[in-house]
C-alpha cells in the first residue's frame, strides 16, 4: 500500500490575488475545450491558472499568424494561431527578456538582461550568443537588430555595440553609441550597414557604415524606442507624446503632431508598431492605454485595453493585433486595435491566509481552500482550475472531497457543509466546531475534525460528531486520550489518516477509529511539515530545513542529506514511496539557483533535482500519484497562480551529474596539511551553455555551505571546499535548461578520523 494520494499542505499568507476561474453558482461547468497547458520553460511544470501563463510579458512579434512573446524569468512563448493559444519554450535563461525580433516564422531572437538568444527551429531550442555578457553584467542589453540569423547587432545600455556575422560564434566591437551621459533605449537597422540608436537623453544617432562611426541627427526630449518599417521610413517615440518620423533612412527627423481626439493629454510613449506607413499602435507608460493612429501620426485616439496592462503589441495582419503584458495578459483585436477582447485569464481572486491544497479521492483531482465562499478545483491534473461556490461569505478554511460527488467544507465561522452532487448544492449542520479545526474525510461518510482541542469523528456524513475514544498507543504503555491531543494539521488517504501538532505525529489505519503515535527524532514543536506515504513510511521536515524519513513506523529515522544546501522551506510532499517534492528557498544562492522553488525526487530521496517553477518558493505544494501541484505568487503586482506536473517536473531530455574526491577517508592531520580543504571533481552531461554552473554543497558542523563551479566545454568541473575540520557530506546539483532536466548526485561522504 505504497502509492497513496497524500499530504495536506498549508499555504503561507497570500497577497490579494486577481484572476479568472470561471465561477458559477455551484460546481464549475466545462463548456468549451481547454487549450493545452503552457510549460514554464525551465522544467516539466505547466501553468493551470492563469491562462496561458503568469509571467510578465514585455515584448511580442508576429509574422502572419506565427509569433513569439518574451518576458520575465526568461519566459518565451510561441503562438501559431494569431495569439489564441500559446506554447511555452525553453529559453535556457532566467534573465528578464524584453526584446523580440522575428526574422521568419522559424527564426527568432530574444534579448534582455545579460542574454541574447537565437532559435532557428521555431523555438524548440535556443542558442545563447556568446557576446561576453554572461553573469551579472553591469550594462544590460538595450537593443537587438539582426538582418539574418547570422548577421546582426547588439547594443548595451552604456552604448557598447557588438556585431556578429556568424550567429555569435565570433564578435566584433564596433564604435560605441554616444549616449549623452544617459543610456541607450533602442536600436534599429534598415540594412546591414545603416541603422539608428535612440537614448534616454534625447539623442538619435545614425550610422551608415555598420557602427564604425555615428552621426548625431536629432537632439530633444527623452526617447524610449525606435522602429524601422522600410529602408526609408522610421518612427521614434518618447515622453510627453513625442512621435518622430524619418522618411530618408534616419538621416533627418520631423516631429508629428499626434493630436489626440477630444484634446486628451499626451501620454508618455514607449514603443510603436505599424501594419503599414499610416496605421500604427503605440504603447504608453500607462500600459492600460494605447494610442492608435491611422494617418501616420498626424492624429491619434486613446484605446482603453480593459484591465490588461500591456507592454507590447504586434500586427498579425492589417486588421488583427495581439497584445501582451503584465501577469501574462494576452489580448487580441480583429479591428486593427480599436477593441481588445481578453484572450487570457488572470489569477485566482479573493483567497486569504490559511489556505491549503488537498488531494481529492478521484485521480487527477485537487482542491484549494481559503476563498470567501469559494473552493478552487481541478479534475484534470491541474491543466485547468474552476470554482465551486459554497453558500457562505466566510472564508473556506478546510475541505475534503473523498469522491467526485461527495465533499465537505468548513468555514471560518465553524459551520460544516456537505455536498453530494459535486458542489452544485450544499446542506449545512446546525452545530459549530472549534476554531482552527482541520477537516479530513477518509470515506464518503466518515469525517474527522482535528485541532488544538483534540479530535472528533462522524460516521454519518457529518450529521453528528463524537470525541474520538481511546488513548494514543505508545511502544511502552499508554498515553493521553486522542480527544485531548493538540493538533495543527491533518490528512487522509483511503483508510489511513494522520495528524500532527504539539502532541506529536499520530496515525490511524482504520479511518480514524484507533490511533497510535509515531515517535519523532526531535521535539514535536519543531515540526514544519509531514507527508505520510503508508502506515510505516513517512517524511517529516523540521524547522530549519532538516528532512527525515522513516520506513518502519518511526522506530528509526534517517536524515536525508541529498537535498544539499538549497534550504528546504516549509513543505515536503510525497505521492509514493519513490516520488516526492520539497519546497526550497534558494534566495541565498547565486543566480540562477536563487530562482529554484522545488526539489524533486523519483528514487525515494537518493537524489534530488532542483527545478525552477515560477521563480519563487511555493506557497502551497502537493504531490499525488497522478500529479503534483504548486501554488505560488507570480507577476507584478503579485497574484496567486497554479502550476502542475504529471511527471515530477521532468524535462523532455535527461542530464547526468557525478562527483568524486581523491580519498574518501582522511586523518585530521592530513586534512590540516591540506589547509582544511578538499578538492571535488565532477562531470556534467550535456553542457548546455558556455557559462553553466554546478552548485556544490557540503556540511560544516550542523549546517551547509555552498559554492558554484564553472563547467568546462568538456563537462568537467572542480570545486575547492574550504573550512572543513571534520567528516563532511557533499552533494552537487545542476539546473538544466528546460529541454534538458536538472540533476543531483547521491551524497558523497568523506570521513575524517582523529
C-alpha positions as CSV (number, residue, x, y, z in Angstrom):
1,X,0.0,0.0,0.0
2,X,2.7,2.4,-1.1
3,X,1.2,4.7,-3.7
4,X,-1.3,6.8,-1.8
5,X,-2.5,10.3,-2.7
6,X,-1.4,12.1,0.4
7,X,-0.4,15.2,2.3
8,X,-2.4,18.2,3.1
9,X,-0.1,21.2,2.9
10,X,-0.7,24.7,4.3
11,X,-0.2,27.9,2.4
12,X,1.9,30.7,3.7
13,X,0.0,34.0,3.9
14,X,-1.2,35.1,0.5
15,X,-1.3,38.5,-1.1
16,X,-4.6,39.6,-2.5
17,X,-4.9,38.0,-5.9
18,X,-6.8,38.6,-9.1
19,X,-7.9,36.1,-11.7
20,X,-10.3,34.3,-13.8
21,X,-11.6,30.9,-12.9
22,X,-15.0,30.5,-14.5
23,X,-17.0,30.7,-11.3
24,X,-20.6,29.6,-11.3
25,X,-23.3,29.3,-8.7
26,X,-22.4,25.7,-7.9
27,X,-19.8,23.5,-9.4
28,X,-17.9,24.8,-12.4
29,X,-19.3,23.7,-15.8
30,X,-16.7,23.0,-18.6
31,X,-18.5,24.1,-21.7
32,X,-15.5,24.8,-24.0
33,X,-12.4,22.8,-24.8
34,X,-9.5,23.7,-22.6
35,X,-6.3,24.7,-24.6
36,X,-3.2,22.8,-23.9
37,X,-1.3,24.0,-20.8
38,X,1.8,26.1,-21.2
39,X,5.1,24.9,-19.9
40,X,7.0,27.2,-17.6
41,X,10.0,26.6,-19.9
42,X,12.5,25.8,-17.1
43,X,11.2,22.3,-16.1
44,X,8.3,19.9,-16.7
45,X,5.8,22.1,-14.8
46,X,2.9,23.7,-16.6
47,X,0.5,26.6,-15.9
48,X,-3.1,25.8,-14.9
49,X,-4.1,29.3,-13.9
50,X,-3.7,32.0,-15.1
51,X,-4.1,31.0,-18.8
52,X,-1.9,30.9,-20.8
53,X,0.8,31.6,-18.2
54,X,1.6,34.1,-15.5
55,X,4.9,35.7,-16.0
56,X,5.0,39.3,-17.1
57,X,5.4,39.6,-20.9
58,X,7.4,42.6,-22.2
59,X,7.6,42.2,-26.0
60,X,5.8,40.4,-28.9
61,X,6.5,40.0,-32.6
62,X,4.4,38.3,-35.3
63,X,4.8,37.3,-38.9
64,X,1.4,36.3,-40.1
65,X,-0.2,34.1,-37.5
66,X,3.0,32.8,-36.1
67,X,4.6,34.9,-33.3
68,X,6.7,35.0,-30.2
69,X,6.5,36.8,-26.9
70,X,9.1,37.2,-24.2
71,X,9.2,38.3,-20.6
72,X,10.2,37.8,-17.0
73,X,12.4,34.9,-15.8
74,X,13.5,34.0,-19.4
75,X,9.9,33.3,-20.5
76,X,9.4,32.8,-24.2
77,X,6.1,31.6,-25.7
78,X,5.1,30.9,-29.3
79,X,1.7,31.1,-31.0
80,X,0.7,29.6,-34.3
81,X,-2.9,30.8,-34.4
82,X,-2.6,34.6,-34.1
83,X,-2.3,34.6,-30.3
84,X,-5.4,32.5,-29.5
85,X,-3.2,29.7,-27.9
86,X,0.4,29.6,-26.9
87,X,3.2,27.1,-26.3
88,X,5.9,27.6,-23.6
89,X,9.5,27.4,-24.9
90,X,12.7,26.5,-23.0
91,X,14.9,29.6,-23.4
92,X,17.7,28.3,-21.1
93,X,18.0,31.6,-19.2
94,X,16.3,33.2,-16.2
95,X,17.1,36.8,-17.3
96,X,14.2,39.1,-17.8
97,X,13.7,39.4,-21.6
98,X,12.2,42.5,-23.1
99,X,13.3,42.3,-26.8
100,X,11.9,40.1,-29.6
101,X,12.8,40.1,-33.2
102,X,11.2,37.5,-35.5
103,X,13.1,37.1,-38.7
104,X,10.8,34.3,-40.0
105,X,8.2,32.0,-38.5
106,X,11.0,29.6,-37.6
107,X,13.8,32.1,-36.6
108,X,13.5,34.3,-33.6
109,X,16.0,36.3,-31.5
110,X,15.2,37.4,-27.9
111,X,17.2,39.5,-25.6
112,X,17.3,41.2,-22.2
113,X,19.3,41.3,-19.1
114,X,22.7,39.7,-19.8
115,X,21.3,37.4,-22.6
116,X,20.8,37.3,-26.3
117,X,19.3,34.0,-27.6
118,X,18.5,32.7,-31.0
119,X,16.4,29.9,-32.3
120,X,16.2,28.7,-35.9
121,X,13.8,25.8,-35.2
122,X,10.6,27.6,-34.1
123,X,11.8,27.8,-30.5
124,X,12.4,24.1,-30.0
125,X,16.0,25.0,-29.0
126,X,17.8,28.3,-28.2
127,X,21.5,29.1,-28.6
128,X,22.9,31.7,-26.3
129,X,25.0,34.1,-28.4
130,X,28.5,34.3,-26.6
131,X,28.7,38.0,-26.6
132,X,30.6,38.3,-23.3
133,X,27.5,39.2,-21.3
134,X,27.3,36.2,-19.0
135,X,26.9,36.6,-15.3
136,X,25.8,39.8,-13.5
137,X,26.7,42.1,-16.4
138,X,26.7,45.7,-15.3
139,X,25.2,47.1,-18.5
140,X,22.3,45.0,-19.8
141,X,21.1,44.5,-23.4
142,X,19.2,47.6,-24.7
143,X,18.6,46.6,-28.3
144,X,19.0,44.0,-31.0
145,X,19.0,44.4,-34.8
146,X,19.5,41.4,-36.9
147,X,19.3,41.3,-40.7
148,X,19.6,37.5,-40.8
149,X,20.2,34.5,-38.5
150,X,23.9,35.1,-38.9
151,X,24.4,38.9,-39.1
152,X,23.3,41.5,-36.6
153,X,24.0,44.0,-33.9
154,X,23.5,44.1,-30.1
155,X,23.7,47.3,-28.1
156,X,24.1,47.6,-24.4
157,X,22.6,50.4,-22.2
158,X,26.0,52.1,-21.9
159,X,26.3,52.3,-25.8
160,X,28.6,49.3,-26.3
161,X,27.9,48.0,-29.8
162,X,28.7,44.4,-30.7
163,X,28.5,42.9,-34.2
164,X,28.4,39.3,-35.4
165,X,28.4,37.9,-38.9
166,X,28.2,34.2,-37.9
167,X,25.4,33.9,-35.4
168,X,27.5,34.9,-32.5
169,X,30.4,32.5,-32.9
170,X,32.7,35.4,-33.3
171,X,32.0,39.0,-32.1
172,X,33.4,42.4,-33.2
173,X,33.3,45.5,-31.1
174,X,32.2,48.5,-33.1
175,X,32.2,52.1,-32.2
176,X,30.1,52.8,-29.2
177,X,26.8,54.7,-29.5
178,X,27.2,58.2,-27.9
179,X,24.6,58.3,-25.1
180,X,24.8,61.9,-23.9
181,X,25.6,60.8,-20.4
182,X,22.5,58.7,-20.2
183,X,21.7,55.3,-21.7
184,X,20.6,53.8,-25.0
185,X,16.9,52.8,-25.2
186,X,16.6,51.4,-28.7
187,X,18.3,50.2,-31.9
188,X,17.1,49.5,-35.4
189,X,18.8,48.8,-38.7
190,X,17.3,49.2,-42.2
191,X,20.2,47.4,-43.9
192,X,23.3,45.6,-42.9
193,X,25.2,48.9,-42.5
194,X,22.5,51.6,-42.0
195,X,20.9,52.0,-38.6
196,X,19.8,54.3,-35.8
197,X,20.0,54.3,-32.0
198,X,18.0,56.4,-29.5
199,X,18.8,57.4,-26.0
200,X,17.1,58.5,-22.8
201,X,18.9,61.8,-23.1
202,X,17.0,62.6,-26.3
203,X,19.6,61.8,-28.9
204,X,19.2,59.9,-32.2
205,X,22.5,58.7,-33.6
206,X,22.8,57.3,-37.2
207,X,25.4,55.0,-38.7
208,X,25.8,54.2,-42.4
209,X,29.0,52.1,-42.1
210,X,27.9,49.3,-39.8
211,X,28.6,51.1,-36.5
212,X,32.1,52.1,-37.2
213,X,31.1,55.7,-36.8
214,X,28.0,57.6,-35.6
215,X,26.4,60.9,-36.6
216,X,24.0,62.8,-34.3
217,X,20.9,63.6,-36.3
218,X,18.5,64.7,-33.6
219,X,18.5,66.1,-30.1
220,X,15.4,66.8,-28.0
221,X,13.2,65.2,-25.4
222,X,14.0,61.7,-23.9
223,X,13.3,58.8,-26.3
224,X,12.1,55.3,-25.4
225,X,12.0,53.3,-28.7
226,X,12.6,53.3,-32.4
227,X,11.1,51.2,-35.3
228,X,12.3,50.9,-38.9
229,X,9.5,50.0,-41.3
230,X,11.4,50.2,-44.6
231,X,14.8,51.4,-45.9
232,X,13.4,54.9,-45.8
233,X,10.6,55.1,-43.2
234,X,11.2,55.0,-39.4
235,X,9.4,56.2,-36.2
236,X,10.8,57.1,-32.8
237,X,8.7,57.7,-29.6
238,X,9.3,59.3,-26.2
239,X,7.9,61.2,-23.3
240,X,5.1,63.7,-23.4
241,X,3.5,62.2,-26.6
242,X,6.7,62.7,-28.6
243,X,6.4,61.0,-32.0
244,X,9.2,61.5,-34.6
245,X,9.3,60.3,-38.2
246,X,12.1,59.9,-40.7
247,X,11.5,59.4,-44.4
248,X,15.1,59.2,-45.5
249,X,16.5,56.2,-43.6
250,X,17.1,58.1,-40.4
251,X,19.2,61.0,-41.7
252,X,16.7,63.6,-40.6
253,X,13.6,63.5,-38.3
254,X,10.4,65.5,-38.0
255,X,8.1,65.7,-35.0
256,X,4.5,64.7,-35.8
257,X,1.6,66.5,-34.0
258,X,-0.3,63.3,-32.9
259,X,-3.3,65.3,-32.0
260,X,-5.4,63.2,-29.7
261,X,-9.2,63.0,-30.0
262,X,-11.1,65.3,-27.6
263,X,-7.9,67.1,-26.7
264,X,-6.7,64.3,-24.4
265,X,-3.4,64.9,-22.6
266,X,-0.5,63.4,-24.4
267,X,0.8,60.3,-22.6
268,X,4.4,59.1,-22.4
269,X,5.0,56.8,-25.4
270,X,7.2,53.7,-25.1
271,X,7.1,51.7,-28.3
272,X,5.4,51.7,-31.7
273,X,4.3,49.0,-34.2
274,X,2.7,49.5,-37.6
275,X,0.9,47.4,-40.2
276,X,1.9,49.9,-42.9
277,X,3.1,53.5,-43.2
278,X,0.0,55.1,-41.7
279,X,-1.7,52.5,-39.4
280,X,0.2,52.2,-36.1
281,X,-0.3,51.3,-32.4
282,X,1.8,53.0,-29.7
283,X,2.2,51.6,-26.2
284,X,2.2,54.1,-23.3
285,X,3.7,54.4,-19.9
286,X,0.1,53.9,-18.6
287,X,0.1,50.4,-20.0
288,X,-3.7,50.1,-19.8
289,X,-3.9,52.5,-22.7
290,X,-2.7,52.5,-26.3
291,X,-2.6,55.3,-28.9
292,X,-3.9,54.4,-32.3
293,X,-3.2,56.4,-35.4
294,X,-4.5,55.8,-38.9
295,X,-2.9,58.8,-40.6
296,X,0.8,58.2,-39.9
297,X,0.9,60.1,-36.6
298,X,-1.0,63.3,-37.5
299,X,-3.8,62.4,-35.2
300,X,-4.4,59.7,-32.6
301,X,-7.1,58.0,-30.5
302,X,-6.7,56.7,-26.9
303,X,-7.7,53.0,-26.8
304,X,-8.5,51.5,-23.4
305,X,-7.4,47.9,-23.0
306,X,-9.7,46.9,-20.1
307,X,-7.7,45.8,-17.1
308,X,-4.9,44.3,-19.1
309,X,-1.7,46.2,-18.6
310,X,0.1,45.8,-22.0
311,X,3.8,46.1,-22.6
312,X,3.9,45.2,-26.3
313,X,1.6,44.8,-29.3
314,X,2.1,43.4,-32.8
315,X,0.1,43.2,-36.0
316,X,-0.6,39.8,-37.4
317,X,-2.4,41.3,-40.4
318,X,-3.8,44.7,-41.4
319,X,-6.8,44.1,-39.1
320,X,-5.5,41.7,-36.5
321,X,-3.4,42.6,-33.4
322,X,-2.0,40.7,-30.5
323,X,-1.0,42.4,-27.2
324,X,0.9,41.1,-24.2
325,X,1.6,42.5,-20.8
326,X,1.6,42.1,-17.0
327,X,0.9,38.8,-15.3
328,X,0.9,37.0,-18.7
329,X,-2.0,39.0,-20.1
330,X,-2.7,38.3,-23.8
331,X,-5.3,40.2,-25.8
332,X,-6.3,40.1,-29.4
333,X,-8.0,42.6,-31.7
334,X,-9.7,41.9,-35.0
335,X,-10.5,45.5,-35.8
336,X,-6.9,46.9,-36.1
337,X,-6.7,47.8,-32.5
338,X,-10.0,49.6,-31.8
339,X,-11.1,47.0,-29.3
340,X,-9.2,44.2,-27.5
341,X,-11.3,41.3,-26.2
342,X,-9.4,39.4,-23.4
343,X,-7.9,36.1,-24.5
344,X,-6.1,35.1,-21.3
345,X,-7.4,34.7,-17.8
346,X,-5.9,36.2,-14.7
347,X,-5.0,34.6,-11.4
348,X,-7.3,33.4,-8.5
349,X,-9.4,36.1,-6.7
350,X,-10.2,36.6,-3.1
351,X,-8.1,34.0,-1.3
352,X,-6.7,34.7,2.1
353,X,-4.1,33.4,4.6
354,X,-4.5,29.9,5.9
355,X,-5.4,28.2,2.7
356,X,-4.4,24.7,1.7
357,X,-4.2,22.3,-1.3
358,X,-5.7,18.9,-0.7
359,X,-5.9,15.8,-2.9
360,X,-9.4,14.6,-3.9
361,X,-10.3,10.9,-3.7
362,X,-10.6,10.7,-7.5
363,X,-7.4,10.6,-9.6
364,X,-6.3,13.9,-11.0
365,X,-8.4,16.0,-8.6
366,X,-7.2,18.6,-6.1
367,X,-8.9,21.4,-4.2
368,X,-7.8,24.8,-2.8
369,X,-9.4,26.4,0.2
370,X,-9.2,29.9,1.6
371,X,-11.6,31.8,-0.7
372,X,-14.5,33.7,0.5
373,X,-17.2,31.1,0.0
374,X,-15.2,29.6,-2.8
375,X,-13.2,26.4,-3.4
376,X,-11.0,26.1,-6.4
377,X,-11.0,22.7,-8.1
378,X,-9.2,20.8,-10.8
379,X,-10.3,17.5,-12.2
380,X,-7.7,17.2,-15.0
381,X,-4.4,17.0,-13.0
382,X,-4.1,20.8,-12.8
383,X,-4.4,21.6,-16.6
384,X,-7.4,23.9,-15.7
385,X,-9.0,25.2,-12.5
386,X,-12.6,26.2,-11.9
387,X,-14.6,27.5,-8.9
388,X,-17.1,25.7,-6.6
389,X,-19.3,28.2,-4.8
390,X,-20.3,27.4,-1.2
391,X,-23.3,29.3,0.3
392,X,-21.4,31.5,2.8
393,X,-19.5,34.8,2.8
394,X,-16.9,33.4,5.2
395,X,-13.5,32.0,4.2
396,X,-13.4,28.3,3.5
397,X,-10.6,27.1,5.7
398,X,-10.7,23.4,5.2
399,X,-12.2,21.0,2.6
400,X,-12.3,17.3,1.7
401,X,-13.7,15.5,-1.4
402,X,-13.4,11.7,-0.8
403,X,-15.2,11.3,-4.1
404,X,-16.0,13.4,-7.1
405,X,-19.6,13.9,-5.9
406,X,-19.3,13.9,-2.1
407,X,-17.4,16.8,-0.4
408,X,-17.2,18.8,2.8
409,X,-16.3,22.4,3.6
410,X,-15.6,24.0,6.9
411,X,-15.7,27.8,7.0
412,X,-14.1,30.4,9.3
413,X,-17.4,30.7,11.3
414,X,-17.1,27.0,12.2
415,X,-20.0,25.8,10.1
416,X,-19.7,22.5,8.3
417,X,-21.4,21.9,5.0
418,X,-21.7,18.8,2.8
419,X,-22.4,18.3,-0.9
420,X,-23.4,15.1,-2.7
421,X,-23.5,16.4,-6.2
422,X,-20.0,17.8,-6.7
423,X,-20.7,21.3,-5.2
424,X,-23.9,22.2,-7.0
425,X,-25.9,22.2,-3.8
426,X,-24.9,22.1,-0.1
427,X,-26.5,21.2,3.2
428,X,-25.3,22.7,6.4
429,X,-25.3,21.4,10.0
430,X,-26.5,23.4,13.0
431,X,-23.6,22.5,15.2
432,X,-20.5,24.7,15.1
433,X,-16.9,23.5,15.5
434,X,-13.8,24.8,17.3
435,X,-11.7,27.4,15.6
436,X,-8.6,26.0,14.0
437,X,-10.1,22.6,13.2
438,X,-8.9,20.6,10.2
439,X,-11.4,18.7,8.2
440,X,-10.5,15.3,6.7
441,X,-12.7,12.6,5.2
442,X,-11.2,9.1,4.9
443,X,-14.5,8.0,3.3
444,X,-17.7,9.4,2.0
445,X,-19.5,9.0,5.3
446,X,-16.5,9.2,7.8
447,X,-15.4,12.7,8.7
448,X,-12.9,13.8,11.3
449,X,-12.2,17.2,12.8
450,X,-8.7,17.6,14.3
451,X,-7.5,20.7,16.0
452,X,-6.0,22.4,19.1
453,X,-8.8,20.9,21.2
454,X,-8.5,17.3,20.1
455,X,-10.3,15.2,17.6
456,X,-13.9,14.4,16.8
457,X,-15.3,11.8,14.4
458,X,-18.5,11.3,12.5
459,X,-19.6,8.2,10.7
460,X,-22.9,9.6,9.3
461,X,-21.6,12.2,6.9
462,X,-21.1,15.0,9.4
463,X,-24.6,14.9,10.9
464,X,-23.2,14.1,14.4
465,X,-19.7,14.1,15.9
466,X,-18.3,12.4,18.9
467,X,-14.9,12.8,20.6
468,X,-12.5,10.0,19.4
469,X,-12.3,7.4,22.1
470,X,-9.2,5.6,23.4
471,X,-5.7,6.6,24.2
472,X,-2.8,7.1,21.9
473,X,-0.9,3.8,21.8
474,X,2.8,4.1,22.6
475,X,5.5,1.5,22.3
476,X,5.6,1.3,26.1
477,X,2.3,1.8,28.0
478,X,-0.4,4.3,27.2
479,X,-0.5,8.0,26.5
480,X,-3.1,10.7,26.6
481,X,-6.6,10.4,25.2
482,X,-7.0,11.0,21.4
483,X,-9.7,13.5,22.1
484,X,-7.3,15.7,24.1
485,X,-4.5,15.9,21.5
486,X,-3.3,19.3,20.4
487,X,-3.1,19.2,16.6
488,X,-2.3,21.6,13.9
489,X,-2.7,19.7,10.6
490,X,-4.3,16.5,9.4
491,X,-4.5,14.4,6.3
492,X,-6.2,11.3,4.9
493,X,-6.0,8.8,2.1
494,X,-8.2,5.8,1.9
495,X,-8.4,4.1,5.3
496,X,-5.2,5.9,6.5
497,X,-5.5,9.2,8.4
498,X,-2.8,11.2,10.2
499,X,-2.5,14.4,12.2
500,X,0.3,16.3,13.8
501,X,0.9,19.2,16.1
502,X,2.2,20.0,19.6
503,X,1.1,16.5,20.7
504,X,3.4,14.9,18.0
505,X,2.5,12.8,15.0
506,X,-0.4,10.3,15.2
507,X,-1.7,7.9,12.6
508,X,-4.7,5.7,12.1
509,X,-5.2,2.8,9.7
510,X,-8.9,2.3,10.2
511,X,-10.4,5.6,9.1
512,X,-9.7,7.3,12.4
513,X,-11.2,4.9,14.9
514,X,-7.9,3.8,16.6
515,X,-4.8,5.9,16.6
516,X,-1.1,5.4,17.5
517,X,1.7,7.8,18.0
518,X,4.8,7.8,15.7
519,X,8.0,8.7,17.7
520,X,9.9,11.6,16.2
521,X,13.6,12.3,16.1
522,X,13.1,15.8,17.6
523,X,10.6,17.8,19.6
524,X,7.1,18.0,18.2
525,X,7.1,21.8,18.4
526,X,9.8,21.8,15.7
527,X,7.6,20.0,13.1
528,X,7.3,22.1,9.9
529,X,5.6,19.7,7.5
530,X,4.6,16.0,7.4
531,X,4.0,13.6,4.5
532,X,2.6,10.1,5.1
533,X,3.1,7.5,2.4
534,X,1.9,4.4,4.2
535,X,1.3,3.0,7.7
536,X,5.1,2.7,8.1
537,X,6.6,5.2,5.8
538,X,6.6,9.0,6.4
539,X,8.7,12.1,5.8
540,X,9.0,14.9,8.3
541,X,10.5,18.4,7.7
542,X,12.0,20.0,10.8
543,X,12.2,23.7,11.4
544,X,15.5,24.9,9.9
545,X,15.1,22.7,6.9
546,X,16.3,19.2,8.0
547,X,14.4,16.4,6.3
548,X,13.9,13.0,7.9
549,X,12.4,9.7,6.7
550,X,11.1,6.6,8.5
551,X,10.3,3.2,6.8
552,X,9.3,1.3,10.0
553,X,6.6,3.5,11.6
554,X,9.0,5.7,13.5
555,X,11.3,3.1,15.2
556,X,14.2,4.5,13.2
557,X,14.6,7.9,11.4
558,X,17.3,8.8,8.9
559,X,18.2,12.3,7.9
560,X,18.1,12.9,4.2
561,X,21.2,14.8,3.2
562,X,20.8,14.5,-0.6
563,X,18.7,17.7,-0.6
564,X,22.0,19.6,-0.2
565,X,22.4,23.3,0.6
566,X,19.3,24.5,-1.1
567,X,17.4,25.1,2.1
568,X,14.2,23.2,2.5
569,X,11.4,25.7,3.1
570,X,8.2,24.7,4.8
571,X,6.7,21.9,2.8
572,X,7.5,18.2,2.0
573,X,5.1,16.1,0.0
574,X,5.4,12.5,-1.4
575,X,2.9,10.9,-3.8
576,X,4.5,7.5,-3.4
577,X,7.5,5.8,-1.8
578,X,9.7,7.0,-4.6
579,X,8.2,10.2,-5.9
580,X,8.2,13.4,-3.9
581,X,8.8,17.1,-3.8
582,X,10.2,19.6,-1.3
583,X,9.8,23.4,-1.3
584,X,13.1,25.2,-1.2
585,X,14.3,28.8,-0.8
586,X,17.3,29.5,-3.0
587,X,17.4,33.2,-2.1
588,X,20.8,32.9,-0.5
589,X,22.3,31.4,-3.7
590,X,23.8,32.9,-6.8
591,X,21.6,33.2,-9.9
592,X,20.2,31.1,-11.4
593,X,20.0,28.9,-8.3
594,X,18.2,31.6,-6.3
595,X,15.1,31.0,-8.6
596,X,14.8,27.3,-7.6
597,X,11.5,26.6,-5.9
598,X,11.3,22.8,-5.8
599,X,13.5,19.8,-5.3
600,X,12.0,16.7,-7.0
601,X,13.0,13.1,-6.4
602,X,11.9,10.0,-8.3
603,X,14.1,7.5,-6.4
604,X,12.9,7.9,-2.9
605,X,15.2,10.7,-2.0
606,X,18.6,9.2,-3.1
607,X,19.0,12.2,-5.4
608,X,17.1,15.5,-5.8
609,X,16.7,17.5,-8.9
610,X,16.4,21.3,-8.5
611,X,13.6,22.9,-10.6
612,X,12.6,26.4,-11.4
613,X,8.8,26.7,-11.5
614,X,7.7,30.3,-11.2
615,X,11.0,31.7,-9.9
616,X,9.8,31.7,-6.3
617,X,9.3,29.3,-3.4
618,X,5.8,27.9,-3.4
619,X,3.0,29.0,-1.1
620,X,1.4,25.6,-1.5
621,X,2.8,22.2,-2.7
622,X,1.1,18.8,-3.0
623,X,2.3,15.5,-4.5
624,X,-0.1,12.7,-5.5
625,X,0.4,9.6,-7.6
626,X,-1.2,11.2,-10.7
627,X,0.1,14.8,-10.5
628,X,2.0,17.3,-8.3
629,X,0.6,20.8,-7.6
630,X,2.3,24.1,-7.0
631,X,0.6,27.3,-5.9
632,X,2.6,30.5,-5.8
633,X,2.8,34.2,-6.3
634,X,3.6,35.5,-9.8
635,X,3.7,38.7,-11.8
636,X,3.9,42.3,-10.8
637,X,1.8,43.1,-8.8
638,X,1.8,39.7,-7.3
639,X,-1.1,37.3,-7.7
640,X,-1.8,33.7,-6.9
641,X,-1.2,31.2,-9.7
642,X,-1.4,27.4,-10.1
643,X,1.0,25.1,-11.8
644,X,1.2,21.3,-12.0
645,X,3.2,18.4,-13.4
646,X,2.4,14.8,-14.2
647,X,6.0,13.6,-14.4
648,X,7.6,15.0,-11.3
649,X,8.7,18.1,-13.2
650,X,11.0,16.2,-15.5
651,X,12.1,17.9,-18.8
652,X,12.0,16.0,-22.1
653,X,15.7,15.1,-22.0
654,X,17.8,13.9,-19.1
655,X,21.2,15.2,-17.8
656,X,23.8,13.2,-15.8
657,X,25.9,14.5,-13.0
658,X,28.7,12.9,-10.9
659,X,31.3,13.9,-8.4
660,X,34.4,12.3,-6.9
661,X,37.2,13.0,-4.4
662,X,40.7,11.6,-4.3
663,X,40.2,10.0,-0.9
664,X,37.1,9.0,1.0
665,X,38.9,8.7,4.3
666,X,41.3,11.1,5.8
667,X,43.1,11.7,9.1
668,X,42.7,15.0,10.8
669,X,46.4,15.6,10.4
670,X,46.2,15.1,6.6
671,X,43.2,17.4,6.4
672,X,45.2,20.1,8.3
673,X,48.1,19.8,5.9
674,X,45.6,20.3,3.1
675,X,44.6,23.6,4.7
676,X,41.3,22.1,5.9
677,X,40.1,21.9,2.3
678,X,39.0,19.3,-0.2
679,X,39.1,19.3,-4.0
680,X,35.9,17.8,-5.6
681,X,35.9,16.9,-9.3
682,X,32.8,16.2,-11.3
683,X,31.3,15.9,-14.7
684,X,28.0,17.2,-16.2
685,X,26.5,15.9,-19.5
686,X,25.4,17.6,-21.6
687,X,26.9,21.1,-21.2
688,X,24.1,23.5,-22.1
689,X,25.8,26.9,-22.1
690,X,29.3,28.4,-22.1
691,X,28.8,29.7,-18.6
692,X,27.0,26.9,-16.9
693,X,27.5,26.4,-13.2
694,X,27.0,23.5,-10.8
695,X,26.0,24.1,-7.2
696,X,28.2,22.1,-4.8
697,X,27.0,21.8,-1.2
698,X,28.9,20.4,1.8
699,X,28.2,20.0,5.5
700,X,30.3,22.0,8.0
701,X,29.2,21.3,11.6
702,X,25.4,21.2,11.6
703,X,24.9,23.4,8.6
704,X,25.6,23.6,4.9
705,X,28.0,25.7,2.8
706,X,27.7,26.1,-0.9
707,X,29.9,27.1,-3.8
708,X,29.4,27.2,-7.6
709,X,31.7,25.6,-10.0
710,X,32.0,26.6,-13.7
711,X,31.6,23.7,-16.1
712,X,34.1,23.4,-19.0
713,X,33.0,22.6,-22.5
714,X,34.1,19.0,-21.9
715,X,31.6,18.8,-19.0
716,X,34.4,18.7,-16.3
717,X,34.3,20.9,-13.3
718,X,36.0,21.2,-9.9
719,X,35.4,23.0,-6.6
720,X,37.6,23.7,-3.7
721,X,35.7,23.1,-0.4
722,X,37.2,25.1,2.5
723,X,36.7,25.3,6.2
724,X,36.4,21.5,6.7
725,X,37.6,20.2,10.1
726,X,35.6,17.0,10.4
727,X,33.7,14.4,8.3
728,X,31.6,16.0,5.6
729,X,28.8,15.1,3.2
730,X,29.0,16.5,-0.4
731,X,26.2,16.9,-2.9
732,X,26.2,18.6,-6.4
733,X,23.2,19.8,-8.3
734,X,22.7,21.2,-11.8
735,X,19.7,23.1,-13.2
736,X,19.3,22.1,-16.8
737,X,17.7,24.4,-19.4
738,X,14.1,23.2,-19.7
739,X,14.8,20.9,-22.7
740,X,17.4,19.0,-20.6
741,X,16.4,18.5,-17.0
742,X,18.4,19.3,-13.9
743,X,20.3,16.6,-11.9
744,X,21.5,15.9,-8.4
745,X,24.1,13.5,-7.1
746,X,23.9,11.0,-4.3
747,X,25.6,12.0,-1.0
748,X,29.4,11.6,-1.2
749,X,30.8,11.2,2.3
750,X,34.4,12.0,3.3
751,X,35.2,10.5,6.7
752,X,37.8,12.3,8.9
753,X,39.3,10.3,11.8
754,X,41.3,11.6,14.6
